[in-house]
Amino acid sequence: MTEVLKAPLVVEFPFTRSLGPVQSAFLTGLRERVVLGVRTGDGRVLVPPVEYDPVTSEEIGELVEVATTGTVTTWAWNHEPRRGQPLDTPFAWVLVRLDGADTALLHALDAPGGPDSVRTGTRVRVRWAEERSGAITDIACFEPYESPNPHELRDPYIGGAAALVGSDGRFEDPVTGIVAPARLDYTYSPGRAQSAYIRSLADRRVVGERCPSCRKVYVPPRGACPTCGVATSEQVEVGPRGTVTTYCIVNIKATHTANLDIEVPYVYAHIALDGADLALHGRIGGIPYDQVRMGLRVEPVWSEAGGHPDHYRPTGEPDADYETYKELL
């Protein structure tokens, strides 16, 4: 039995978003060591602030400064911090209701005493990051704080919001947008059928599997026929040449992918390999992007590192007739 492969994979991209007036004020405040909430029509103060009352859906925008001290309402211990989390030593995720607020803010609590030192009702205060840019990470974390009066709004920065507002009543130098990195680390196992397919690529061969019912050959193989719903096991070598069935022109450079440093524009296409009943996708090279067309006959150019085609190039053959690939679009 073929050993099933597995490998660590990372999906990562920067998510860029603009901010409305409420979120802009909140993050601008954090940059200046000020925490702002928003007041609802019935007098509740929401932190972090939102633009619409979650109960009534009424638009809200009255900003209210709250303290940087508060009370833990609930918590969970993180024994093993992961990449990108607020602290690199074990800590507690906490919901903190800041003094003057009616809702709780999620963040990290630095608790050197371990989980036994954390409890609901623990008094905490903000520990500010040394360098702040207008992001939730401007709060480095929370830390335990002994307050003589849990209801007293004693905070060295209360009143700081006034310093942020210009003569026209607007925030000076506001934060208008953020870039938040999104990253997913996981281990991927392609299964039996695709493990065999990947191993065939290492030998510069392309192997699919045939459905015992409809006799279609799927590349890459899926282990089962998506049409008939039956398992596939008969291996069939296809290609290596094929036909471009459809394509797209890429005009955005993949700046965050080190192994895809390709000048734009370039073309990615669906390619029906000879003998296959399912088109796979690949990059087209060796030809100007504006000369790529449906029906173009192509062949693989294998990566020098081995294991997969780096791109496909024209074979010089006449274009394939549309009738031969119209079912594979």
Phi and psi in degrees as GROMACS dihedral restraints (atoms count N, CA, C in turn):
[ dihedral_restraints ]
;  ai    aj    ak    al  type     phi  dphi    fc
    3     4     5     6     1   -67.9    20    10
    4     5     6     7     1   130.9    20    10
    6     7     8     9     1   -68.7    20    10
    7     8     9    10     1   132.9    20    10
    9    10    11    12     1   -79.3    20    10
   10    11    12    13     1   132.0    20    10
   12    13    14    15     1   -79.3    20    10
   13    14    15    16     1   161.1    20    10
   15    16    17    18     1  -155.2    20    10
   16    17    18    19     1   152.5    20    10
   18    19    20    21     1  -157.1    20    10
   19    20    21    22     1   147.7    20    10
   21    22    23    24     1   -73.4    20    10
   22    23    24    25     1   136.8    20    10
   24    25    26    27     1  -131.2    20    10
   25    26    27    28     1   153.9    20    10
   27    28    29    30     1  -131.2    20    10
   28    29    30    31     1   128.4    20    10
   30    31    32    33     1  -110.1    20    10
   31    32    33    34     1   120.3    20    10
   33    34    35    36     1  -143.5    20    10
   34    35    36    37     1   136.3    20    10
   36    37    38    39     1  -157.0    20    10
   37    38    39    40     1   151.1    20    10
   39    40    41    42     1   -85.7    20    10
   40    41    42    43     1   129.2    20    10
   42    43    44    45     1  -102.1    20    10
   43    44    45    46     1   115.9    20    10
   45    46    47    48     1  -104.5    20    10
   46    47    48    49     1   127.8    20    10
   48    49    50    51     1  -139.1    20    10
   49    50    51    52     1   149.1    20    10
   51    52    53    54     1   -88.5    20    10
   52    53    54    55     1   161.3    20    10
   54    55    56    57     1  -116.3    20    10
   55    56    57    58     1   140.8    20    10
   57    58    59    60     1   -78.7    20    10
   58    59    60    61     1  -178.5    20    10
   60    61    62    63     1   -63.0    20    10
   61    62    63    64     1   -32.9    20    10
   63    64    65    66     1   -74.7    20    10
   64    65    66    67     1   -51.0    20    10
   66    67    68    69     1   -66.3    20    10
   67    68    69    70     1   -33.9    20    10
   69    70    71    72     1   -61.2    20    10
   70    71    72    73     1   -44.4    20    10
   72    73    74    75     1   -65.2    20    10
   73    74    75    76     1   -40.7    20    10
   75    76    77    78     1   -60.9    20    10
   76    77    78    79     1   -47.8    20    10
   78    79    80    81     1   -73.9    20    10
   79    80    81    82     1   -33.8    20    10
   81    82    83    84     1   -62.2    20    10
   82    83    84    85     1   -40.0    20    10
   84    85    86    87     1   -61.9    20    10
   85    86    87    88     1   -44.2    20    10
   87    88    89    90     1   -59.0    20    10
   88    89    90    91     1   -38.3    20    10
   90    91    92    93     1   -58.6    20    10
   91    92    93    94     1   -32.9    20    10
   93    94    95    96     1  -100.6    20    10
   94    95    96    97     1    16.6    20    10
   96    97    98    99     1    62.9    20    10
   97    98    99   100     1    41.7    20    10
   99   100   101   102     1  -129.8    20    10
  100   101   102   103     1   135.4    20    10
  102   103   104   105     1  -108.1    20    10
  103   104   105   106     1   123.3    20    10
  105   106   107   108     1  -114.0    20    10
  106   107   108   109     1   140.2    20    10
  108   109   110   111     1  -117.1    20    10
  109   110   111   112     1  -171.9    20    10
  111   112   113   114     1  -133.8    20    10
  112   113   114   115     1   141.0    20    10
  114   115   116   117     1   -96.2    20    10
  115   116   117   118     1   132.9    20    10
  117   118   119   120     1   -85.1    20    10
  118   119   120   121     1   174.1    20    10
  120   121   122   123     1   -63.5    20    10
  121   122   123   124     1   -28.1    20    10
  123   124   125   126     1   -95.7    20    10
  124   125   126   127     1    10.7    20    10
  126   127   128   129     1    95.7    20    10
  127   128   129   130     1    -3.2    20    10
  129   130   131   132     1   -71.3    20    10
  130   131   132   133     1   147.7    20    10
  132   133   134   135     1  -111.8    20    10
  133   134   135   136     1   119.7    20    10
  135   136   137   138     1  -101.7    20    10
  136   137   138   139     1   125.2    20    10
  138   139   140   141     1  -135.2    20    10
  139   140   141   142     1   122.2    20    10
  141   142   143   144     1   -68.6    20    10
  142   143   144   145     1   154.4    20    10
  144   145   146   147     1   -75.0    20    10
  145   146   147   148     1   152.4    20    10
  147   148   149   150     1  -128.1    20    10
  148   149   150   151     1   166.7    20    10
  150   151   152   153     1   -90.4    20    10
  151   152   153   154     1   -16.6    20    10
  153   154   155   156     1  -133.9    20    10
  154   155   156   157     1   139.5    20    10
  156   157   158   159     1   -62.5    20    10
  157   158   159   160     1   121.0    20    10
  159   160   161   162     1   -66.6    20    10
  160   161   162   163     1   -14.8    20    10
  162   163   164   165     1   -92.6    20    10
  163   164   165   166     1   -48.0    20    10
  165   166   167   168     1  -103.7    20    10
  166   167   168   169     1   -11.6    20    10
  168   169   170   171     1    68.3    20    10
  169   170   171   172     1     9.5    20    10
  171   172   173   174     1   -70.5    20    10
  172   173   174   175     1   139.0    20    10
  174   175   176   177     1   -68.6    20    10
  175   176   177   178     1   132.6    20    10
  177   178   179   180     1  -131.9    20    10
  178   179   180   181     1   154.2    20    10
  180   181   182   183     1  -162.7    20    10
  181   182   183   184     1     5.5    20    10
  183   184   185   186     1   -76.2    20    10
  184   185   186   187     1   111.2    20    10
  186   187   188   189     1   -80.7    20    10
  187   188   189   190     1   141.5    20    10
  189   190   191   192     1  -133.7    20    10
  190   191   192   193     1   130.0    20    10
  192   193   194   195     1   -82.9    20    10
  193   194   195   196     1   134.7    20    10
  195   196   197   198     1  -119.6    20    10
  196   197   198   199     1   172.9    20    10
  198   199   200   201     1   -76.6    20    10
  199   200   201   202     1   164.9    20    10
  201   202   203   204     1   -98.3    20    10
  202   203   204   205     1    14.3    20    10
  204   205   206   207     1  -112.9    20    10
  205   206   207   208     1   154.2    20    10
  207   208   209   210     1  -169.9    20    10
  208   209   210   211     1  -168.0    20    10
  210   211   212   213     1  -127.5    20    10
  211   212   213   214     1   134.4    20    10
  213   214   215   216     1   -70.5    20    10
  214   215   216   217     1   125.5    20    10
  216   217   218   219     1   -97.2    20    10
  217   218   219   220     1   -29.5    20    10
  219   220   221   222     1  -163.7    20    10
  220   221   222   223     1   163.9    20    10
  222   223   224   225     1  -158.7    20    10
  223   224   225   226     1   163.9    20    10
  225   226   227   228     1  -145.9    20    10
  226   227   228   229     1   138.3    20    10
  228   229   230   231     1   -86.1    20    10
  229   230   231   232     1   135.8    20    10
  231   232   233   234     1  -107.4    20    10
  232   233   234   235     1   101.9    20    10
  234   235   236   237     1   -72.5    20    10
  235   236   237   238     1   -29.2    20    10
  237   238   239   240     1  -136.0    20    10
  238   239   240   241     1    88.2    20    10
  240   241   242   243     1   -58.1    20    10
  241   242   243   244     1   145.9    20    10
  243   244   245   246     1  -109.0    20    10
  244   245   246   247     1   169.1    20    10
  246   247   248   249     1   -54.4    20    10
  247   248   249   250     1   132.9    20    10
  249   250   251   252     1    87.3    20    10
  250   251   252   253     1    -5.2    20    10
  252   253   254   255     1   -79.0    20    10
  253   254   255   256     1   162.9    20    10
  255   256   257   258     1   -59.7    20    10
  256   257   258   259     1   -34.5    20    10
  258   259   260   261     1  -128.3    20    10
  259   260   261   262     1   151.6    20    10
  261   262   263   264     1  -101.2    20    10
  262   263   264   265     1     6.9    20    10
  264   265   266   267     1  -119.0    20    10
  265   266   267   268     1   156.8    20    10
  267   268   269   270     1   -50.7    20    10
  268   269   270   271     1   138.0    20    10
  270   271   272   273     1  -149.2    20    10
  271   272   273   274     1   175.8    20    10
  273   274   275   276     1  -108.5    20    10
  274   275   276   277     1   133.8    20    10
  276   277   278   279     1   -78.7    20    10
  277   278   279   280     1   129.7    20    10
  279   280   281   282     1  -132.3    20    10
  280   281   282   283     1   149.2    20    10
  282   283   284   285     1  -100.6    20    10
  283   284   285   286     1   121.3    20    10
  285   286   287   288     1  -116.4    20    10
  286   287   288   289     1   122.9    20    10
  288   289   290   291     1   -92.3    20    10
  289   290   291   292     1   105.1    20    10
  291   292   293   294     1   -67.1    20    10
  292   293   294   295     1   148.6    20    10
  294   295   296   297     1   -60.6    20    10
  295   296   297   298     1   124.3    20    10
  297   298   299   300     1   101.0    20    10
  298   299   300   301     1    -8.1    20    10
  300   301   302   303     1  -107.3    20    10
  301   302   303   304     1   159.1    20    10
  303   304   305   306     1  -110.9    20    10
  304   305   306   307     1    -2.8    20    10
  306   307   308   309     1  -128.0    20    10
  307   308   309   310     1   167.7    20    10
  309   310   311   312     1  -107.6    20    10
  310   311   312   313     1   149.7    20    10
  312   313   314   315     1  -107.5    20    10
  313   314   315   316     1   132.2    20    10
  315   316   317   318     1   -86.0    20    10
  316   317   318   319     1   128.7    20    10
  318   319   320   321     1  -162.0    20    10
  319   320   321   322     1  -171.5    20    10
  321   322   323   324     1   -99.8    20    10
  322   323   324   325     1   146.1    20    10
  324   325   326   327     1  -116.6    20    10
  325   326   327   328     1   121.7    20    10
  327   328   329   330     1   -77.8    20    10
  328   329   330   331     1   110.5    20    10
  330   331   332   333     1  -126.3    20    10
  331   332   333   334     1    84.5    20    10
  333   334   335   336     1   -58.5    20    10
  334   335   336   337     1   -23.0    20    10
  336   337   338   339     1   -77.3    20    10
  337   338   339   340     1    -0.8    20    10
  339   340   341   342     1    83.6    20    10
  340   341   342   343     1  -176.4    20    10
  342   343   344   345     1   -62.4    20    10
  343   344   345   346     1   -25.6    20    10
  345   346   347   348     1   -69.6    20    10
  346   347   348   349     1   -14.8    20    10
  348   349   350   351     1   -93.5    20    10
  349   350   351   352     1    -0.6    20    10
  351   352   353   354     1  -110.3    20    10
  352   353   354   355     1   140.8    20    10
  354   355   356   357     1  -157.1    20    10
  355   356   357   358     1   159.4    20    10
  357   358   359   360     1   -62.7    20    10
  358   359   360   361     1   130.6    20    10
  360   361   362   363     1   102.8    20    10
  361   362   363   364     1    -9.2    20    10
  363   364   365   366     1   -59.1    20    10
  364   365   366   367     1   134.0    20    10
  366   367   368   369     1   -86.5    20    10
  367   368   369   370     1   134.2    20    10
  369   370   371   372     1  -138.0    20    10
  370   371   372   373     1   167.2    20    10
  372   373   374   375     1  -142.2    20    10
  373   374   375   376     1   161.2    20    10
  375   376   377   378     1   -71.7    20    10
  376   377   378   379     1   137.7    20    10
  378   379   380   381     1  -108.5    20    10
  379   380   381   382     1   114.4    20    10
  381   382   383   384     1   -79.1    20    10
  382   383   384   385     1   146.3    20    10
  384   385   386   387     1   -69.6    20    10
  385   386   387   388     1   147.0    20    10
  387   388   389   390     1   -65.5    20    10
  388   389   390   391     1   -39.2    20    10
  390   391   392   393     1  -113.3    20    10
  391   392   393   394     1   127.2    20    10
  393   394   395   396     1  -126.1    20    10
  394   395   396   397     1   142.5    20    10
  396   397   398   399     1  -129.5    20    10
  397   398   399   400     1    -1.5    20    10
  399   400   401   402     1    97.3    20    10
  400   401   402   403     1    55.0    20    10
  402   403   404   405     1  -147.6    20    10
  403   404   405   406     1   163.2    20    10
  405   406   407   408     1   -61.9    20    10
  406   407   408   409     1   -23.4    20    10
  408   409   410   411     1   -73.5    20    10
  409   410   411   412     1    -3.8    20    10
  411   412   413   414     1   -64.2    20    10
  412   413   414   415     1   -27.0    20    10
  414   415   416   417     1   -84.2    20    10
  415   416   417   418     1   107.3    20    10
  417   418   419   420     1   -64.3    20    10
  418   419   420   421     1   -41.8    20    10
  420   421   422   423     1  -179.4    20    10
  421   422   423   424     1  -179.2    20    10
  423   424   425   426     1  -102.5    20    10
  424   425   426   427     1   158.4    20    10
  426   427   428   429     1  -138.4    20    10
  427   428   429   430     1   151.2    20    10
  429   430   431   432     1   -57.4    20    10
  430   431   432   433     1   145.7    20    10
  432   433   434   435     1  -146.0    20    10
  433   434   435   436     1   121.4    20    10
  435   436   437   438     1   -87.3    20    10
  436   437   438   439     1   111.6    20    10
  438   439   440   441     1  -111.4    20    10
  439   440   441   442     1   132.2    20    10
  441   442   443   444     1   -67.7    20    10
  442   443   444   445     1   -22.5    20    10
  444   445   446   447     1  -141.3    20    10
  445   446   447   448     1   103.6    20    10
  447   448   449   450     1   -58.7    20    10
  448   449   450   451     1   -21.0    20    10
  450   451   452   453     1   -98.6    20    10
  451   452   453   454     1     2.8    20    10
  453   454   455   456     1   -88.5    20    10
  454   455   456   457     1   125.7    20    10
  456   457   458   459     1   -81.8    20    10
  457   458   459   460     1    65.3    20    10
  459   460   461   462     1   -96.2    20    10
  460   461   462   463     1   113.1    20    10
  462   463   464   465     1  -152.8    20    10
  463   464   465   466     1   131.9    20    10
  465   466   467   468     1   -66.5    20    10
  466   467   468   469     1   -14.6    20    10
  468   469   470   471     1  -108.6    20    10
  469   470   471   472     1     0.8    20    10
  471   472   473   474     1   -59.4    20    10
  472   473   474   475     1   133.6    20    10
  474   475   476   477     1    98.6    20    10
  475   476   477   478     1    -3.3    20    10
  477   478   479   480     1   -72.2    20    10
  478   479   480   481     1   -20.0    20    10
  480   481   482   483     1   -62.0    20    10
  481   482   483   484     1   -32.2    20    10
  483   484   485   486     1   -61.1    20    10
  484   485   486   487     1   -31.4    20    10
  486   487   488   489     1   -72.1    20    10
  487   488   489   490     1   -14.1    20    10
  489   490   491   492     1   -89.0    20    10
  490   491   492   493     1   -14.0    20    10
  492   493   494   495     1   -98.3    20    10
  493   494   495   496     1   132.1    20    10
  495   496   497   498     1   -83.6    20    10
  496   497   498   499     1  -176.4    20    10
  498   499   500   501     1   -66.9    20    10
  499   500   501   502     1   -22.7    20    10
  501   502   503   504     1   -89.9    20    10
  502   503   504   505     1     6.5    20    10
  504   505   506   507     1    86.1    20    10
  505   506   507   508     1     0.9    20    10
  507   508   509   510     1  -101.6    20    10
  508   509   510   511     1   160.9    20    10
  510   511   512   513     1   -72.4    20    10
  511   512   513   514     1   136.6    20    10
  513   514   515   516     1   -81.2    20    10
  514   515   516   517     1   139.9    20    10
  516   517   518   519     1    47.5    20    10
  517   518   519   520     1    56.9    20    10
  519   520   521   522     1   -72.6    20    10
  520   521   522   523     1   154.1    20    10
  522   523   524   525     1   -80.3    20    10
  523   524   525   526     1   121.0    20    10
  525   526   527   528     1  -108.3    20    10
  526   527   528   529     1   -12.1    20    10
  528   529   530   531     1  -161.2    20    10
  529   530   531   532     1   159.5    20    10
  531   532   533   534     1  -134.9    20    10
  532   533   534   535     1   155.9    20    10
  534   535   536   537     1  -118.1    20    10
  535   536   537   538     1   113.8    20    10
  537   538   539   540     1  -109.8    20    10
  538   539   540   541     1   119.0    20    10
  540   541   542   543     1   -72.5    20    10
  541   542   543   544     1   132.7    20    10
  543   544   545   546     1  -110.6    20    10
  544   545   546   547     1   130.5    20    10
  546   547   548   549     1  -144.2    20    10
  547   548   549   550     1   136.4    20    10
  549   550   551   552     1  -128.8    20    10
  550   551   552   553     1   116.6    20    10
  552   553   554   555     1  -101.6    20    10
  553   554   555   556     1   128.1    20    10
  555   556   557   558     1  -155.2    20    10
  556   557   558   559     1   165.5    20    10
  558   559   560   561     1  -104.3    20    10
  559   560   561   562     1   125.2    20    10
  561   562   563   564     1  -107.3    20    10
  562   563   564   565     1   133.4    20    10
  564   565   566   567     1  -119.6    20    10
  565   566   567   568     1   118.5    20    10
  567   568   569   570     1   -76.5    20    10
  568   569   570   571     1    -9.5    20    10
  570   571   572   573     1    87.9    20    10
  571   572   573   574     1   176.8    20    10
  573   574   575   576     1   -63.2    20    10
  574   575   576   577     1   -49.7    20    10
  576   577   578   579     1   -64.7    20    10
  577   578   579   580     1   -47.2    20    10
  579   580   581   582     1   -75.6    20    10
  580   581   582   583     1   -23.4    20    10
  582   583   584   585     1   -62.2    20    10
  583   584   585   586     1   -43.5    20    10
  585   586   587   588     1   -64.6    20    10
  586   587   588   589     1   -38.0    20    10
  588   589   590   591     1   -63.5    20    10
  589   590   591   592     1   -44.8    20    10
  591   592   593   594     1   -64.7    20    10
  592   593   594   595     1   -40.2    20    10
  594   595   596   597     1   -65.5    20    10
  595   596   597   598     1   -34.3    20    10
  597   598   599   600     1   -67.1    20    10
  598   599   600   601     1   -33.5    20    10
  600   601   602   603     1   -63.2    20    10
  601   602   603   604     1   -33.3    20    10
  603   604   605   606     1   -62.2    20    10
  604   605   606   607     1   -25.3    20    10
  606   607   608   609     1   -96.9    20    10
  607   608   609   610     1    11.9    20    10
  609   610   611   612     1    58.9    20    10
  610   611   612   613     1    42.6    20    10
  612   613   614   615     1  -127.5    20    10
  613   614   615   616     1   154.9    20    10
  615   616   617   618     1  -121.4    20    10
  616   617   618   619     1   117.5    20    10
  618   619   620   621     1  -121.1    20    10
  619   620   621   622     1   126.1    20    10
  621   622   623   624     1  -111.8    20    10
  622   623   624   625     1  -169.8    20    10
  624   625   626   627     1  -131.5    20    10
  625   626   627   628     1   143.9    20    10
  627   628   629   630     1  -100.4    20    10
  628   629   630   631     1   137.3    20    10
  630   631   632   633     1   -73.8    20    10
  631   632   633   634     1   130.0    20    10
  633   634   635   636     1   -70.8    20    10
  634   635   636   637     1   -12.8    20    10
  636   637   638   639     1   -98.1    20    10
  637   638   639   640     1   -61.7    20    10
  639   640   641   642     1   -89.9    20    10
  640   641   642   643     1   -10.3    20    10
  642   643   644   645     1    70.7    20    10
  643   644   645   646     1    13.2    20    10
  645   646   647   648     1   -74.3    20    10
  646   647   648   649     1   146.9    20    10
  648   649   650   651     1  -107.0    20    10
  649   650   651   652     1   121.9    20    10
  651   652   653   654     1  -104.4    20    10
  652   653   654   655     1   128.2    20    10
  654   655   656   657     1  -137.2    20    10
  655   656   657   658     1   121.6    20    10
  657   658   659   660     1   -64.3    20    10
  658   659   660   661     1   150.9    20    10
  660   661   662   663     1   -71.4    20    10
  661   662   663   664     1   152.0    20    10
  663   664   665   666     1  -112.6    20    10
  664   665   666   667     1    -6.7    20    10
  666   667   668   669     1    87.5    20    10
  667   668   669   670     1   -13.7    20    10
  669   670   671   672     1  -154.5    20    10
  670   671   672   673     1   151.7    20    10
  672   673   674   675     1   -79.6    20    10
  673   674   675   676     1   122.1    20    10
  675   676   677   678     1   -69.4    20    10
  676   677   678   679     1   -16.7    20    10
  678   679   680   681     1   -88.3    20    10
  679   680   681   682     1   -46.9    20    10
  681   682   683   684     1   -96.0    20    10
  682   683   684   685     1   -21.1    20    10
  684   685   686   687     1    74.3    20    10
  685   686   687   688     1    22.2    20    10
  687   688   689   690     1  -110.9    20    10
  688   689   690   691     1   154.9    20    10
  690   691   692   693     1   -67.8    20    10
  691   692   693   694     1   147.1    20    10
  693   694   695   696     1  -116.2    20    10
  694   695   696   697     1   144.6    20    10
  696   697   698   699     1  -146.7    20    10
  697   698   699   700     1   -20.3    20    10
  699   700   701   702     1   -72.1    20    10
  700   701   702   703     1   115.8    20    10
  702   703   704   705     1   -83.7    20    10
  703   704   705   706     1   139.5    20    10
  705   706   707   708     1  -134.7    20    10
  706   707   708   709     1   125.1    20    10
  708   709   710   711     1   -82.6    20    10
  709   710   711   712     1   132.9    20    10
  711   712   713   714     1  -124.7    20    10
  712   713   714   715     1   173.2    20    10
  714   715   716   717     1    64.6    20    10
  715   716   717   718     1  -148.1    20    10
  717   718   719   720     1   -78.0    20    10
  718   719   720   721     1   -11.5    20    10
  720   721   722   723     1   -79.9    20    10
  721   722   723   724     1   160.5    20    10
  723   724   725   726     1  -161.9    20    10
  724   725   726   727     1  -172.3    20    10
  726   727   728   729     1  -126.9    20    10
  727   728   729   730     1   133.7    20    10
  729   730   731   732     1   -70.7    20    10
  730   731   732   733     1   120.9    20    10
  732   733   734   735     1   -96.1    20    10
  733   734   735   736     1   -36.5    20    10
  735   736   737   738     1  -160.1    20    10
  736   737   738   739     1   166.6    20    10
  738   739   740   741     1  -159.9    20    10
  739   740   741   742     1   167.8    20    10
  741   742   743   744     1  -138.6    20    10
  742   743   744   745     1   151.1    20    10
  744   745   746   747     1   -98.6    20    10
  745   746   747   748     1   123.9    20    10
  747   748   749   750     1   -94.9    20    10
  748   749   750   751     1   124.2    20    10
  750   751   752   753     1  -115.1    20    10
  751   752   753   754     1     1.7    20    10
  753   754   755   756     1  -111.9    20    10
  754   755   756   757     1   122.7    20    10
  756   757   758   759     1   -72.6    20    10
  757   758   759   760     1   137.2    20    10
  759   760   761   762     1   -82.5    20    10
  760   761   762   763     1    77.3    20    10
  762   763   764   765     1   -70.4    20    10
  763   764   765   766     1   -20.3    20    10
  765   766   767   768     1  -101.0    20    10
  766   767   768   769     1    10.7    20    10
  768   769   770   771     1  -117.3    20    10
  769   770   771   772     1   105.9    20    10
  771   772   773   774     1   -63.2    20    10
  772   773   774   775     1   -32.6    20    10
  774   775   776   777     1   -93.3    20    10
  775   776   777   778     1    14.2    20    10
  777   778   779   780     1  -133.0    20    10
  778   779   780   781     1    52.2    20    10
  780   781   782   783     1   -85.9    20    10
  781   782   783   784     1    77.2    20    10
  783   784   785   786     1  -115.8    20    10
  784   785   786   787     1   133.2    20    10
  786   787   788   789     1   -70.7    20    10
  787   788   789   790     1   135.9    20    10
  789   790   791   792     1   -89.3    20    10
  790   791   792   793     1   155.8    20    10
  792   793   794   795     1   -79.9    20    10
  793   794   795   796     1   153.4    20    10
  795   796   797   798     1  -141.3    20    10
  796   797   798   799     1   174.1    20    10
  798   799   800   801     1  -121.2    20    10
  799   800   801   802     1   133.2    20    10
  801   802   803   804     1  -110.9    20    10
  802   803   804   805     1   139.0    20    10
  804   805   806   807     1  -135.4    20    10
  805   806   807   808     1   156.1    20    10
  807   808   809   810     1   -87.0    20    10
  808   809   810   811     1   129.2    20    10
  810   811   812   813     1  -123.7    20    10
  811   812   813   814     1   120.5    20    10
  813   814   815   816     1   -90.9    20    10
  814   815   816   817     1   104.7    20    10
  816   817   818   819     1   -68.9    20    10
  817   818   819   820     1   146.6    20    10
  819   820   821   822     1   -57.9    20    10
  820   821   822   823     1   124.5    20    10
  822   823   824   825     1    95.3    20    10
  823   824   825   826     1    -5.5    20    10
  825   826   827   828     1  -102.3    20    10
  826   827   828   829     1   152.4    20    10
  828   829   830   831     1  -112.4    20    10
  829   830   831   832     1    17.4    20    10
  831   832   833   834     1  -145.5    20    10
  832   833   834   835     1   130.2    20    10
  834   835   836   837     1   -82.6    20    10
  835   836   837   838     1   140.0    20    10
  837   838   839   840     1  -107.7    20    10
  838   839   840   841     1   167.8    20    10
  840   841   842   843     1  -107.4    20    10
  841   842   843   844     1   148.3    20    10
  843   844   845   846     1  -161.1    20    10
  844   845   846   847     1   161.0    20    10
  846   847   848   849     1   -83.5    20    10
  847   848   849   850     1   142.2    20    10
  849   850   851   852     1  -101.0    20    10
  850   851   852   853     1   127.0    20    10
  852   853   854   855     1  -131.3    20    10
  853   854   855   856     1   178.6    20    10
  855   856   857   858     1    75.1    20    10
  856   857   858   859     1    13.4    20    10
  858   859   860   861     1  -158.1    20    10
  859   860   861   862     1   141.7    20    10
  861   862   863   864     1   -57.2    20    10
  862   863   864   865     1   144.1    20    10
  864   865   866   867     1   -57.5    20    10
  865   866   867   868     1   -33.2    20    10
  867   868   869   870     1   -83.1    20    10
  868   869   870   871     1     5.3    20    10
  870   871   872   873     1  -107.1    20    10
  871   872   873   874     1    -3.7    20    10
  873   874   875   876     1   -70.4    20    10
  874   875   876   877     1   142.0    20    10
  876   877   878   879     1  -153.7    20    10
  877   878   879   880     1   159.8    20    10
  879   880   881   882     1   -64.0    20    10
  880   881   882   883     1   137.4    20    10
  882   883   884   885     1    93.4    20    10
  883   884   885   886     1    -9.6    20    10
  885   886   887   888     1   -61.9    20    10
  886   887   888   889     1   131.3    20    10
  888   889   890   891     1   -87.6    20    10
  889   890   891   892     1   131.5    20    10
  891   892   893   894     1  -136.0    20    10
  892   893   894   895     1   163.8    20    10
  894   895   896   897     1  -139.8    20    10
  895   896   897   898     1   155.9    20    10
  897   898   899   900     1   -76.2    20    10
  898   899   900   901     1   145.7    20    10
  900   901   902   903     1  -111.8    20    10
  901   902   903   904     1   111.6    20    10
  903   904   905   906     1   -77.1    20    10
  904   905   906   907     1   144.1    20    10
  906   907   908   909     1   -61.5    20    10
  907   908   909   910     1   139.9    20    10
  909   910   911   912     1   -62.6    20    10
  910   911   912   913     1   -30.0    20    10
  912   913   914   915     1   -75.0    20    10
  913   914   915   916     1   -14.1    20    10
  915   916   917   918     1    82.2    20    10
  916   917   918   919     1   164.2    20    10
  918   919   920   921     1   101.0    20    10
  919   920   921   922     1   -17.2    20    10
  921   922   923   924     1  -170.4    20    10
  922   923   924   925     1   156.7    20    10
  924   925   926   927     1   -69.3    20    10
  925   926   927   928     1   131.4    20    10
  927   928   929   930     1   -70.2    20    10
  928   929   930   931     1   -41.8    20    10
  930   931   932   933     1  -163.4    20    10
  931   932   933   934     1   178.2    20    10
  933   934   935   936     1  -117.2    20    10
  934   935   936   937     1   145.2    20    10
  936   937   938   939     1  -127.4    20    10
  937   938   939   940     1   159.3    20    10
  939   940   941   942     1   -62.6    20    10
  940   941   942   943     1   143.5    20    10
  942   943   944   945     1   -88.1    20    10
  943   944   945   946     1   -18.8    20    10
  945   946   947   948     1    92.0    20    10
  946   947   948   949     1    -4.7    20    10
  948   949   950   951     1   -73.6    20    10
  949   950   951   952     1   161.0    20    10
  951   952   953   954     1   -62.0    20    10
  952   953   954   955     1   150.4    20    10
  954   955   956   957     1   -59.1    20    10
  955   956   957   958     1   147.1    20    10
  957   958   959   960     1   -72.5    20    10
  958   959   960   961     1   147.7    20    10
  960   961   962   963     1   -70.8    20    10
  961   962   963   964     1   140.0    20    10
  963   964   965   966     1   -55.0    20    10
  964   965   966   967     1   -36.5    20    10
  966   967   968   969     1   -62.0    20    10
  967   968   969   970     1   -22.4    20    10
  969   970   971   972     1   -81.1    20    10
  970   971   972   973     1   -14.8    20    10
  972   973   974   975     1  -135.3    20    10
  973   974   975   976     1     7.8    20    10
  975   976   977   978     1   -63.0    20    10
  976   977   978   979     1   -26.0    20    10
  978   979   980   981     1   -82.1    20    10
  979   980   981   982     1    -3.0    20    10
  981   982   983   984     1  -112.1    20    10
  982   983   984   985     1    13.6    20    10
